[in-house]
Amino acid sequence: MNENVENLVLEHLRSMRQQMARLEEKVDRLSAESLVIRQHVGGLVGSNTLSDHRFASLESRLDRIERRLELVD
């Protein structure tokens, strides 16, 4: 009886070890995916900032043109 209990405990421990290994793989994969997502978001933020700067520059140029042509209301 004692040997059966020990074997049962070992089986459970092996199963738990396998599950933990699968969980570790999933966490590693999710961490890598998270890093890629953060890099993409960072690129998008940089691109958006550049677009905002360009838009502000064009807006100021348009204001200057309107003033020169006396089109300002």
Backbone atoms as SQL, in Angstrom:
CREATE TABLE atoms (id INTEGER PRIMARY KEY, chain TEXT, resi INTEGER, resn TEXT, atom TEXT, x REAL, y REAL, z REAL);
INSERT INTO atoms VALUES
  (1, 'A', 1, 'MET', 'N', 0.823, -1.194, 0.000),
  (2, 'A', 1, 'MET', 'CA', 0.000, 0.000, 0.000),
  (3, 'A', 1, 'MET', 'C', 0.864, 1.253, 0.000),
  (4, 'A', 2, 'ASN', 'N', 1.922, 1.250, 0.815),
  (5, 'A', 2, 'ASN', 'CA', 2.793, 2.408, 0.943),
  (6, 'A', 2, 'ASN', 'C', 3.472, 2.721, -0.382),
  (7, 'A', 3, 'GLU', 'N', 3.879, 1.680, -1.111),
  (8, 'A', 3, 'GLU', 'CA', 4.525, 1.870, -2.413),
  (9, 'A', 3, 'GLU', 'C', 3.561, 2.478, -3.419),
  (10, 'A', 4, 'ASN', 'N', 2.300, 2.061, -3.379),
  (11, 'A', 4, 'ASN', 'CA', 1.288, 2.630, -4.278),
  (12, 'A', 4, 'ASN', 'C', 1.077, 4.116, -4.007),
  (13, 'A', 5, 'VAL', 'N', 1.083, 4.482, -2.749),
  (14, 'A', 5, 'VAL', 'CA', 0.907, 5.896, -2.375),
  (15, 'A', 5, 'VAL', 'C', 2.095, 6.704, -2.877),
  (16, 'A', 6, 'GLU', 'N', 3.317, 6.172, -2.713),
  (17, 'A', 6, 'GLU', 'CA', 4.510, 6.874, -3.181),
  (18, 'A', 6, 'GLU', 'C', 4.477, 7.036, -4.698),
  (19, 'A', 7, 'ASN', 'N', 4.071, 5.992, -5.409),
  (20, 'A', 7, 'ASN', 'CA', 3.972, 6.074, -6.870),
  (21, 'A', 7, 'ASN', 'C', 2.923, 7.101, -7.290),
  (22, 'A', 8, 'LEU', 'N', 1.820, 7.122, -6.585),
  (23, 'A', 8, 'LEU', 'CA', 0.760, 8.086, -6.887),
  (24, 'A', 8, 'LEU', 'C', 1.245, 9.511, -6.669),
  (25, 'A', 9, 'VAL', 'N', 1.965, 9.727, -5.579),
  (26, 'A', 9, 'VAL', 'CA', 2.519, 11.061, -5.295),
  (27, 'A', 9, 'VAL', 'C', 3.523, 11.445, -6.376),
  (28, 'A', 10, 'LEU', 'N', 4.374, 10.503, -6.774),
  (29, 'A', 10, 'LEU', 'CA', 5.349, 10.791, -7.828),
  (30, 'A', 10, 'LEU', 'C', 4.662, 11.130, -9.145),
  (31, 'A', 11, 'GLU', 'N', 3.609, 10.412, -9.471),
  (32, 'A', 11, 'GLU', 'CA', 2.853, 10.709, -10.694),
  (33, 'A', 11, 'GLU', 'C', 2.283, 12.123, -10.659),
  (34, 'A', 12, 'HIS', 'N', 1.726, 12.488, -9.516),
  (35, 'A', 12, 'HIS', 'CA', 1.171, 13.835, -9.383),
  (36, 'A', 12, 'HIS', 'C', 2.271, 14.899, -9.493),
  (37, 'A', 13, 'LEU', 'N', 3.404, 14.622, -8.882),
  (38, 'A', 13, 'LEU', 'CA', 4.508, 15.572, -8.949),
  (39, 'A', 13, 'LEU', 'C', 5.024, 15.723, -10.383),
  (40, 'A', 14, 'ARG', 'N', 5.132, 14.616, -11.103),
  (41, 'A', 14, 'ARG', 'CA', 5.568, 14.681, -12.508),
  (42, 'A', 14, 'ARG', 'C', 4.574, 15.468, -13.354),
  (43, 'A', 15, 'SER', 'N', 3.301, 15.214, -13.111),
  (44, 'A', 15, 'SER', 'CA', 2.263, 15.946, -13.835),
  (45, 'A', 15, 'SER', 'C', 2.344, 17.440, -13.535),
  (46, 'A', 16, 'MET', 'N', 2.556, 17.774, -12.279),
  (47, 'A', 16, 'MET', 'CA', 2.675, 19.183, -11.893),
  (48, 'A', 16, 'MET', 'C', 3.907, 19.814, -12.529),
  (49, 'A', 17, 'ARG', 'N', 4.997, 19.059, -12.601),
  (50, 'A', 17, 'ARG', 'CA', 6.227, 19.571, -13.218),
  (51, 'A', 17, 'ARG', 'C', 5.992, 19.848, -14.703),
  (52, 'A', 18, 'GLN', 'N', 5.298, 18.952, -15.386),
  (53, 'A', 18, 'GLN', 'CA', 4.996, 19.161, -16.803),
  (54, 'A', 18, 'GLN', 'C', 4.103, 20.382, -17.008),
  (55, 'A', 19, 'GLN', 'N', 3.106, 20.525, -16.153),
  (56, 'A', 19, 'GLN', 'CA', 2.221, 21.688, -16.257),
  (57, 'A', 19, 'GLN', 'C', 2.986, 22.984, -16.009),
  (58, 'A', 20, 'MET', 'N', 3.876, 22.970, -15.039),
  (59, 'A', 20, 'MET', 'CA', 4.682, 24.157, -14.749),
  (60, 'A', 20, 'MET', 'C', 5.582, 24.496, -15.940),
  (61, 'A', 21, 'ALA', 'N', 6.151, 23.470, -16.570),
  (62, 'A', 21, 'ALA', 'CA', 7.014, 23.708, -17.728),
  (63, 'A', 21, 'ALA', 'C', 6.210, 24.347, -18.860),
  (64, 'A', 22, 'ARG', 'N', 4.987, 23.857, -19.085),
  (65, 'A', 22, 'ARG', 'CA', 4.131, 24.444, -20.130),
  (66, 'A', 22, 'ARG', 'C', 3.774, 25.889, -19.777),
  (67, 'A', 23, 'LEU', 'N', 3.483, 26.130, -18.514),
  (68, 'A', 23, 'LEU', 'CA', 3.168, 27.500, -18.082),
  (69, 'A', 23, 'LEU', 'C', 4.363, 28.427, -18.274),
  (70, 'A', 24, 'GLU', 'N', 5.555, 27.953, -17.962),
  (71, 'A', 24, 'GLU', 'CA', 6.758, 28.763, -18.153),
  (72, 'A', 24, 'GLU', 'C', 6.952, 29.111, -19.625),
  (73, 'A', 25, 'GLU', 'N', 6.701, 28.146, -20.511),
  (74, 'A', 25, 'GLU', 'CA', 6.821, 28.402, -21.944),
  (75, 'A', 25, 'GLU', 'C', 5.810, 29.462, -22.382),
  (76, 'A', 26, 'LYS', 'N', 4.587, 29.347, -21.882),
  (77, 'A', 26, 'LYS', 'CA', 3.563, 30.325, -22.235),
  (78, 'A', 26, 'LYS', 'C', 3.917, 31.711, -21.729),
  (79, 'A', 27, 'VAL', 'N', 4.415, 31.790, -20.509),
  (80, 'A', 27, 'VAL', 'CA', 4.802, 33.090, -19.943),
  (81, 'A', 27, 'VAL', 'C', 5.947, 33.694, -20.750),
  (82, 'A', 28, 'ASP', 'N', 6.926, 32.877, -21.124),
  (83, 'A', 28, 'ASP', 'CA', 8.044, 33.367, -21.938),
  (84, 'A', 28, 'ASP', 'C', 7.539, 33.890, -23.280),
  (85, 'A', 29, 'ARG', 'N', 6.628, 33.148, -23.913),
  (86, 'A', 29, 'ARG', 'CA', 6.086, 33.567, -25.205),
  (87, 'A', 29, 'ARG', 'C', 5.293, 34.871, -25.063),
  (88, 'A', 30, 'LEU', 'N', 4.481, 34.958, -24.000),
  (89, 'A', 30, 'LEU', 'CA', 3.704, 36.175, -23.772),
  (90, 'A', 30, 'LEU', 'C', 4.606, 37.371, -23.477),
  (91, 'A', 31, 'SER', 'N', 5.694, 37.135, -22.776),
  (92, 'A', 31, 'SER', 'CA', 6.639, 38.216, -22.499),
  (93, 'A', 31, 'SER', 'C', 7.271, 38.729, -23.785),
  (94, 'A', 32, 'ALA', 'N', 7.635, 37.811, -24.665),
  (95, 'A', 32, 'ALA', 'CA', 8.219, 38.208, -25.946),
  (96, 'A', 32, 'ALA', 'C', 7.196, 38.974, -26.783),
  (97, 'A', 33, 'GLU', 'N', 5.963, 38.496, -26.818),
  (98, 'A', 33, 'GLU', 'CA', 4.912, 39.180, -27.571),
  (99, 'A', 33, 'GLU', 'C', 4.640, 40.561, -26.985),
  (100, 'A', 34, 'SER', 'N', 4.667, 40.657, -25.670),
  (101, 'A', 34, 'SER', 'CA', 4.457, 41.942, -25.007),
  (102, 'A', 34, 'SER', 'C', 5.556, 42.930, -25.383),
  (103, 'A', 35, 'LEU', 'N', 6.785, 42.470, -25.454),
  (104, 'A', 35, 'LEU', 'CA', 7.894, 43.326, -25.841),
  (105, 'A', 35, 'LEU', 'C', 7.699, 43.852, -27.257),
  (106, 'A', 36, 'VAL', 'N', 7.306, 42.981, -28.168),
  (107, 'A', 36, 'VAL', 'CA', 7.077, 43.388, -29.554),
  (108, 'A', 36, 'VAL', 'C', 5.951, 44.418, -29.626),
  (109, 'A', 37, 'ILE', 'N', 4.881, 44.188, -28.882),
  (110, 'A', 37, 'ILE', 'CA', 3.758, 45.124, -28.875),
  (111, 'A', 37, 'ILE', 'C', 4.201, 46.479, -28.341),
  (112, 'A', 38, 'ARG', 'N', 4.967, 46.477, -27.248),
  (113, 'A', 38, 'ARG', 'CA', 5.454, 47.743, -26.683),
  (114, 'A', 38, 'ARG', 'C', 6.336, 48.488, -27.679),
  (115, 'A', 39, 'GLN', 'N', 7.158, 47.755, -28.429),
  (116, 'A', 39, 'GLN', 'CA', 8.011, 48.396, -29.434),
  (117, 'A', 39, 'GLN', 'C', 7.163, 49.012, -30.543),
  (118, 'A', 40, 'HIS', 'N', 6.131, 48.309, -30.974),
  (119, 'A', 40, 'HIS', 'CA', 5.249, 48.846, -32.014),
  (120, 'A', 40, 'HIS', 'C', 4.514, 50.089, -31.523),
  (121, 'A', 41, 'VAL', 'N', 4.019, 50.039, -30.304),
  (122, 'A', 41, 'VAL', 'CA', 3.314, 51.198, -29.743),
  (123, 'A', 41, 'VAL', 'C', 4.272, 52.379, -29.642),
  (124, 'A', 42, 'GLY', 'N', 5.488, 52.129, -29.219),
  (125, 'A', 42, 'GLY', 'CA', 6.485, 53.195, -29.155),
  (126, 'A', 42, 'GLY', 'C', 6.732, 53.816, -30.521),
  (127, 'A', 43, 'GLY', 'N', 6.803, 52.984, -31.548),
  (128, 'A', 43, 'GLY', 'CA', 6.965, 53.493, -32.909),
  (129, 'A', 43, 'GLY', 'C', 5.773, 54.319, -33.352),
  (130, 'A', 44, 'LEU', 'N', 4.581, 53.860, -33.006),
  (131, 'A', 44, 'LEU', 'CA', 3.376, 54.612, -33.363),
  (132, 'A', 44, 'LEU', 'C', 3.331, 55.958, -32.661),
  (133, 'A', 45, 'VAL', 'N', 3.720, 55.985, -31.402),
  (134, 'A', 45, 'VAL', 'CA', 3.734, 57.251, -30.657),
  (135, 'A', 45, 'VAL', 'C', 4.728, 58.213, -31.299),
  (136, 'A', 46, 'GLY', 'N', 5.897, 57.707, -31.656),
  (137, 'A', 46, 'GLY', 'CA', 6.898, 58.548, -32.319),
  (138, 'A', 46, 'GLY', 'C', 6.396, 59.067, -33.647),
  (139, 'A', 47, 'SER', 'N', 5.745, 58.213, -34.405),
  (140, 'A', 47, 'SER', 'CA', 5.185, 58.616, -35.692),
  (141, 'A', 47, 'SER', 'C', 4.102, 59.658, -35.512),
  (142, 'A', 48, 'ASN', 'N', 3.258, 59.477, -34.504),
  (143, 'A', 48, 'ASN', 'CA', 2.188, 60.432, -34.231),
  (144, 'A', 48, 'ASN', 'C', 2.759, 61.785, -33.826),
  (145, 'A', 49, 'THR', 'N', 3.803, 61.760, -33.022),
  (146, 'A', 49, 'THR', 'CA', 4.449, 63.007, -32.604),
  (147, 'A', 49, 'THR', 'C', 5.021, 63.742, -33.802),
  (148, 'A', 50, 'LEU', 'N', 5.652, 63.007, -34.708),
  (149, 'A', 50, 'LEU', 'CA', 6.200, 63.611, -35.920),
  (150, 'A', 50, 'LEU', 'C', 5.083, 64.196, -36.774),
  (151, 'A', 51, 'SER', 'N', 3.989, 63.479, -36.910),
  (152, 'A', 51, 'SER', 'CA', 2.848, 63.976, -37.687),
  (153, 'A', 51, 'SER', 'C', 2.275, 65.245, -37.059),
  (154, 'A', 52, 'ASP', 'N', 2.168, 65.261, -35.733),
  (155, 'A', 52, 'ASP', 'CA', 1.668, 66.459, -35.048),
  (156, 'A', 52, 'ASP', 'C', 2.573, 67.654, -35.317),
  (157, 'A', 53, 'HIS', 'N', 3.888, 67.416, -35.278),
  (158, 'A', 53, 'HIS', 'CA', 4.837, 68.497, -35.531),
  (159, 'A', 53, 'HIS', 'C', 4.693, 69.016, -36.958),
  (160, 'A', 54, 'ARG', 'N', 4.587, 68.104, -37.917),
  (161, 'A', 54, 'ARG', 'CA', 4.428, 68.511, -39.315),
  (162, 'A', 54, 'ARG', 'C', 3.131, 69.278, -39.523),
  (163, 'A', 55, 'PHE', 'N', 2.065, 68.819, -38.890),
  (164, 'A', 55, 'PHE', 'CA', 0.782, 69.502, -39.014),
  (165, 'A', 55, 'PHE', 'C', 0.873, 70.911, -38.435),
  (166, 'A', 56, 'ALA', 'N', 1.510, 71.063, -37.282),
  (167, 'A', 56, 'ALA', 'CA', 1.662, 72.380, -36.664),
  (168, 'A', 56, 'ALA', 'C', 2.485, 73.300, -37.558),
  (169, 'A', 57, 'SER', 'N', 3.515, 72.743, -38.183),
  (170, 'A', 57, 'SER', 'CA', 4.348, 73.529, -39.084),
  (171, 'A', 57, 'SER', 'C', 3.541, 73.997, -40.298),
  (172, 'A', 58, 'LEU', 'N', 2.761, 73.093, -40.871),
  (173, 'A', 58, 'LEU', 'CA', 1.920, 73.466, -42.029),
  (174, 'A', 58, 'LEU', 'C', 0.868, 74.494, -41.638),
  (175, 'A', 59, 'GLU', 'N', 0.322, 74.332, -40.440),
  (176, 'A', 59, 'GLU', 'CA', -0.692, 75.276, -39.977),
  (177, 'A', 59, 'GLU', 'C', -0.099, 76.676, -39.821),
  (178, 'A', 60, 'SER', 'N', 1.096, 76.769, -39.283),
  (179, 'A', 60, 'SER', 'CA', 1.713, 78.090, -39.126),
  (180, 'A', 60, 'SER', 'C', 2.057, 78.694, -40.482),
  (181, 'A', 61, 'ARG', 'N', 2.499, 77.862, -41.417),
  (182, 'A', 61, 'ARG', 'CA', 2.782, 78.365, -42.764),
  (183, 'A', 61, 'ARG', 'C', 1.518, 78.864, -43.441),
  (184, 'A', 62, 'LEU', 'N', 0.415, 78.143, -43.279),
  (185, 'A', 62, 'LEU', 'CA', -0.856, 78.560, -43.864),
  (186, 'A', 62, 'LEU', 'C', -1.330, 79.878, -43.247),
  (187, 'A', 63, 'ASP', 'N', -1.166, 80.015, -41.942),
  (188, 'A', 63, 'ASP', 'CA', -1.529, 81.272, -41.281),
  (189, 'A', 63, 'ASP', 'C', -0.729, 82.441, -41.848),
  (190, 'A', 64, 'ARG', 'N', 0.563, 82.217, -42.042),
  (191, 'A', 64, 'ARG', 'CA', 1.416, 83.266, -42.605),
  (192, 'A', 64, 'ARG', 'C', 0.973, 83.638, -44.014),
  (193, 'A', 65, 'ILE', 'N', 0.649, 82.647, -44.828),
  (194, 'A', 65, 'ILE', 'CA', 0.195, 82.898, -46.208),
  (195, 'A', 65, 'ILE', 'C', -1.115, 83.683, -46.201),
  (196, 'A', 66, 'GLU', 'N', -2.027, 83.286, -45.336),
  (197, 'A', 66, 'GLU', 'CA', -3.309, 83.992, -45.250),
  (198, 'A', 66, 'GLU', 'C', -3.103, 85.447, -44.840),
  (199, 'A', 67, 'ARG', 'N', -2.191, 85.695, -43.908),
  (200, 'A', 67, 'ARG', 'CA', -1.927, 87.080, -43.491),
  (201, 'A', 67, 'ARG', 'C', -1.337, 87.886, -44.633),
  (202, 'A', 68, 'ARG', 'N', -0.414, 87.284, -45.377),
  (203, 'A', 68, 'ARG', 'CA', 0.211, 88.004, -46.506),
  (204, 'A', 68, 'ARG', 'C', -0.812, 88.329, -47.597),
  (205, 'A', 69, 'LEU', 'N', -1.735, 87.403, -47.813),
  (206, 'A', 69, 'LEU', 'CA', -2.752, 87.637, -48.855),
  (207, 'A', 69, 'LEU', 'C', -3.967, 88.371, -48.316),
  (208, 'A', 70, 'GLU', 'N', -3.903, 88.709, -47.045),
  (209, 'A', 70, 'GLU', 'CA', -4.975, 89.423, -46.380),
  (210, 'A', 70, 'GLU', 'C', -6.308, 88.667, -46.485),
  (211, 'A', 71, 'LEU', 'N', -6.226, 87.363, -46.237),
  (212, 'A', 71, 'LEU', 'CA', -7.430, 86.511, -46.271),
  (213, 'A', 71, 'LEU', 'C', -7.967, 86.226, -44.876),
  (214, 'A', 72, 'VAL', 'N', -7.347, 86.809, -43.880),
  (215, 'A', 72, 'VAL', 'CA', -7.742, 86.553, -42.504),
  (216, 'A', 72, 'VAL', 'C', -9.022, 87.307, -42.214),
  (217, 'A', 73, 'ASP', 'N', -10.012, 86.643, -41.584),
  (218, 'A', 73, 'ASP', 'CA', -11.285, 87.299, -41.256),
  (219, 'A', 73, 'ASP', 'C', -11.138, 88.248, -40.118);
